[in-house]
């Protein structure tokens, strides 16, 4: 598959600050998923879009996980603070997120339900600390049944600053770069 000539959007949710990485709680100046989104953007020249919620998550990591779990249990759709003005102009959507409780944060469910992704190619990537993609790929396929959802790329959050070569190899296999 050669996607190199397709206009692409790198839409991602990322949480900076108090996070779990490498077995402990650390303070991240830039969220792990954002690091990978920016690497993809540099290599593909795609447009970046940060998915963000109206109500911010708590600064404390444990409190955030409690909110995330409640959102998942309630099948919530957190309101987003911004939107993509020209979604129709994109054929390829890189979709990035941390793995929260085996899938994407519920804000990604909101994002995927706000647009028509029919006939678009969705390429998921997620950061995690051992849980890989979880069930997120299946969730994306359920939310976007008329899209071409490619196999996702999991990246260990504690390794994002050393992930450039892995991201490059992945993008080459996708036909996004030479």
Order of alpha helices (4+ residues) and beta strands (2+ residues): beta-beta-beta-alpha-beta-alpha-beta-alpha-beta-alpha-beta-alpha
